[in-house]
């Protein structure tokens, strides 16, 4: 059940308890989903599962062994 912002503010303790007991809780504003309340344990699991962008790029395969030489010839003429 999504929570409207006003209801989430009034029943914040219940919202937190439901996030702990039942999982993520969606909060809506003017009918649009705007935030999700999750337990700290779930947040750490989600946030810790992805490396930062630099680590991600550096963890890729070694590309130095690839042969990326290109011919120096001009491309062929194509009529359009």
Secondary structure, DSSP 8 states (H G I E B T S, - for coil): --EEHHHHHHTHHHHHHHHHHH--EEEEETTEEEEEE--HHHHHHHHHTS--HHHHHHTS---TTS------S-------
